Amino acid sequence: MSPESFNRPRGYYVRAAVLVLAGLVIGLGISAGLNLQRTSNAQKHVTPDAMLESPFVPVVEKALPAVVFIDVKKKVASGPSDPQEEFFRRFFGPGDTPHRPQFRPTSGSGFIIDAAGHILTNNHVVSDAQDITVTLNDKRTFKARVIGADRETDVAVIQVSGDNLPYLPLGDSDRLRIGDWAIAIGNPLGDLRGSVTVGIVSAQGRSNLNIYGGTPAYQDFIQTDASINFGNSGGPLCNIRGEAIGINTAINPSGQGIGFAIPINLAKHVADQLLSGGTVKRAWMGVTLAELTPELAEGLGLDGRQGVLVQSVLKGQPAERAGIRRNDVIVEFNGDAVTDMQKFRIKVADMPIGSRANLVVLREGKRVPVIMTLGPKPPEEQIAQGAPAEPDAEEAPGGLKVRDLGAEEKANSGVESGVMVTGVADGSAAEDAGLQVGDVIEEVNTRPVTSAAALRKTLKDAKAAKKKNAVLLVNTNGQTRFVPLRLE
C-alpha cells in the first residue's frame, strides 16, 4: 500500500462504499426490468404441454406423409359359382359358356423411400396386378407401375411419378433390440387409412410362417405387438426416430397382439437388386438343410447343438463338387459360427454368385474344412425336382414325355434308377395305358432305365423292330406295376 493511502480521510472510504452499493442496486433493478435473470435448463425447455406430449407424435408427423394406400385390381378367372357364368350357361349350354375375365379388387399399404417415387411394399399386395392406384395421405392419387417383385422374400418395389413427394428414411434393423419401440403405420382393413398402432419389438428372427398370398422362402421376421391387420401389409414398421425398420407383412389370425415385419435391411438389399435389374439373383450351395435339434444331435453323437444338418446333397451342384456329404453338420461359414438355419440360408443367398466360401463341417466327430464356389440358385420347381430341368424334352413313342430323376427324388422314391413322366399326350397309347404325370418308370423290357434319352432310344428301337408293345415297370407313389405300352 502506498504512503499516500494512509493519509486519506475516513470519508473517502465511506463515499467509495456508498458508490459501490448504489451500483449494485441500480444493476439489479435494470436486470429485473429487462428480465435478464438466468433460468435453469428445465425452465427453458420443459413446459407443461411439452411434458404431456406423446413421444410418438413427432414420429407420426415425420412418417405418415410418406405412407401410401395401394388399391390393386387383379385379373382372376371366373369360376363355376360365378353368377355371370351361370347366366351364360343357361342360355349357351355348358360347352359354349364364354369365360369372362373378372377383376378382383384388393388393397394394401406401402411407403415412399426416395424423391423419385419408389415405394416399398409386399409382393403379395401387387402380384398379378392389372391396375395399381396409389393414394398419398394428402389425398393425391397416382397410377403406379411395378419395378420388380421377389416372391421369395415377399418384397416388391413400385413407382409413381409426381412432384414434392415425401419419403421415409430407412433405419438399421441389425441394431434392433427386443423391447425397442415399434410403430406400425398403414391402412388396416382397406378403409382405416393412416392408422397408427404402437408396441415394441417382441422377438426377432421368426421363421416358418405361412403368409397369406404366398409363403416366402426366406424368412427372418421381426415380431411385434403393435397391432397389424389385413390391409397393413406393405406399410412401414418404424422406430422412435421415425425411420422404417421393417415392412409389415403378416398377422397371426388365431392370436392377438402378434404381427410380423420383414427387416428393412433385408428388404433394402432386395430392393437395390430390383431397382438395378428388376430381378434378384441369389447364390446357393445345392443342399437341403435341417435344424440341429437336441434329438438329432444325440442321434448323430454330437455334443452341442451349434450348426445346421445337411439332409441331402443335390447332384451336380456346388456342395457336391466341394465334397459336402449327407449328415455333415455345417458349423462355420466364412469364419462365422452357424447357429440358425434361416439366417445361414439368407447369408449364403446374399453372397455374390461365383464367390468362394470357406466352411467347416463336423463329419464323424471331426472338423473338416471345405472350400466351395457358390453357384446361381435355380428356379424353385427345379430345386423340388432335384435335377436339371428338361422342359422341351422330345416326346417318346407312345405319347410320353419324361425327364431324369434327381438324387433327392431317387431317395424319396426308393429307386436306384428311373425317369419321371412329365407329360402324357391326349388320346395317346400312354394315356390308354393309364400312365400319369409323376409316375416313375424304373424299367423297360426288364432293363433298368438309366436316363430319359435311354428310354426314348429303347422305345424307338423297339418300334423300328416292329415290336407292338413295350413293357414298363412303373412306380406310382411307391407301388410298382407292369404296364404294356402300345408302340404301333
Phi, psi and omega in degrees: 000138183285158180298327183297329184293335178288336184270356181286142180288161180298328181299331179299314183288326178296314180298321179297318180295320179297319179297319180296314180298318179298322178296320180295318180297314180298318180297319179294324179295315179297317180301317180293320181295325181266003179058046183266013180292139180288132179252153178286163177301323180296321180291328181288314195252346184244117175246163179304320180294319181294325180294332182268349184289139179291138177290349182271346180301312178299327179296312181295318179298329181278322189265322189303320180301334182269353180274134186238155172263129183248118178252122188237138171248122181247137178277128178229148178287140178288142183257176182295339180270000180293127181298328178291323176299317181297322179299311181291327181295323181295325186266330185250350182089163185292332184278339186249012183293119178288134179272111184264125178295140179246152178246124182253119180282138173223168181214164179193195182233172176192178176210140182284135185246355177201169183292343179282356176088017176285136186237130173271137176204190178267148174300320184290347176282321188247000181297142179060025182283135172264335182206133180232124176243131182246130178241127178275168179294336178273014175079000175291143183236138181223152167275139183242155174237151180277123176278319180182156180216147182232107182293331187285342173241353182066036178248138176222153175237125173240170184217142171238159177245125180190170181261149174051049180280128176287150177217158188256127177291150182261137179268200181236102184288344177289343181264004181293148174233146175298128184107347175296151176298145177223124182241117180262131180232136180175203187233071183298143176064009176078350183242332187268067187291144177071028180281144180236129174231151188233142175199209178230167168286110186264344176190165177225162175071029179285141181214183180059039178259143174267119187256131176300130180093357178135120182278120180290149181284328181253116184230129177209055194287147165276131175260135180221155174261007169294130188297126177234131181230172175304134185103335174287343184307128178096344180283170185273147163257121188249157172266182185289349177268002179079025177254146177285125178247356180190168173249117178299129191227318193220154174233167173252099185300334183269359181231174178233145177074024179229119176223165186224144182225145175285128178303139186293331178294320176294316180297320180294320179299317178293315182299321179300319179289321178296321180290328183276328183218358179083350179223167178246126178254130183236147173272160176203165182261327183091043178225159166253140189240161175219148174295142180273091180283164177302324180294316179294319180299317179294318181295330180269001179074031181260145182282318185249183180248005182289136176113174176234146187265133176277114180276321179205157179239121183281138186294138175076009183255170187307320182296319179295318180295331180275352178095013176293142182236158172300143181079358170295147174246116180278117184249342178219145176221114182052044175086351180259143178292140177262114183237346185221128186295315183294316179295324178294316179298319179293320180297319177295315183298328183280352179288149176296138177297133182092355179282158180265137179240138177256118181242158169234128179240150171267123181225114181055041176082000181245147176277123183239119177284142181224133174251126185230139171263116185285141180250176178286143178283126178282172178301154183301320182295328178288324178296318180299326179284332180072023182209157175302138182290149176223067190291334184248040183297143178295141179285132179276159175307141182096357178085028181257144164239133184223164174218164179292154175270145173275167182299319181293322179294320178298318180295317181292327181274347181071029181244152178268332179208164180148174178227156180257139177283123180250350180197142177230117183291141178299133177074010183274170176296325179297320177293318178298329181280355178086014178288145183226157175300132182103343175296149177249123178265112183271322184222154169226122183054046177070006180251138181300142177268117185265337181198165178296320180296321180294321178296315180299319181294318180298316180292322178295317179296319179295320179293319178295332179275013177068023174288139181277329184220154168239143182258121181253141169262112189248132178253117178240108180053042177089352179256127182257151177205155175272134181230120175280129180249117181291130182259342182292000000 
